[in-house]
Amino acid sequence: MPSQTLSTLCVMRHNSNPRKFHIFETGKLLDMRTLNIAISDLEYEKFGIKADQLSFTDFVDMVSRELSRQNLKKAVELSERYGLSNMSMDEISAEVKAVRNNAAHS
């Protein structure tokens, strides 16, 4: 499906299943389902959710940003633990180059 917002698509509720929707886009019929996810009030506030309904794309983006934030935090913690946070970019580049050279010659 091309990158479009749902507001540009025609959405109709499925006749036999009220939790299922049809989306019409440029002559194609796409079946859509509703997925309910329960989260705590703490998570609701943490993610800054403003609405009771999100598109799946918005949900994935939100989770991806949180995972990226957590991974960055871990990287900073590891760099501090191993003394990398005090290294200059030139020192880091030299270290990476040395490791790559050792790997190439091993």
N, C-alpha and C positions, 0 to 999 in steps of 0.2 A: 504494500500500500504506500503510495507517495506520502511524503511528510505533509500532512494537512491537519488542521484543527477539526475537532468534531463539529464545530459550529458550521462548517462548510458542507457537512454530510447530512443526508436525510436519515433519521433514525426512527424505526417503527418497532413497537413491541411485538414479540413473537406471539402468534395466536394460541398455541398449545402450551407454552411455557412462559409465565410472566417474568421469569428471571433471565430470559433470553431475548436478545434484540436483533433486528436486521438492520444493517447499515448499507445504504445504497451509495455507491461512489462510481461515477463514470460508467454506469451500466453494470457494475459488478454487485453481486449480493454477498455480503460478508456477515456471517453469524457472529454475534457478540454475546458474551455471558457476563453476568454480574458476579463479582467475587467480593465477599464480605470478610474483612480482616479486623479482628478486635485488637486494639492497642490500649495501653494504660493512658491515663491523663498526663502522666509525666512524659511519655513518649510523644503524645499529641503536642504538648508544649515544646518539647525538645526539637522536634522536626519543624515547628512553626506552621503546622497545618492550619489553614484558614477556612476550609470548607469540609462538609461531611462527605463529599464525593470527589474523587480524583480519577483522572484517566490513568490507565496502566502505565503509560509513558511517564507521566508526572510522578507516579509512585516509584518507578524504577530509577528515575533521575534523583529523587529524594534519597533513596537507599544508597545509590552510587556515591552521592556527595558525602553521606555519612560514613560509608566504608573508606572513602578516600581520606576523610578527616582522621579516622581512626588509624589508618595505615601511616599517614604523615606523622601522627603523634608517636607511633611505635618507632618510626625511623629516627625521629628526633631523640627519643629516649635511648635507642641503641647507639646513636652517634655520640651522645653525651657519655654513655657508659664506657665506650671504647676510645674516648678521646678524639673522635673525629670532628666534634663540633668546634674544636680549637684550631683545626687545620684550615689553611687558605685554599682557595680553589686550585692554585698551582700545585700545592702539596697533594690534594686529593687526586688531581689529574695524573701526577707522577706516580702515585700509589696504584691507581687503576692501570696505568701503562705497565708498571712493573709486574702486577699480577697477570695481566694478559700475556706479557712476554714469557713469564715463567710457565704459563699454561701452554703456550705455543711450542715451547722447547722441552716439554715433559713427555 
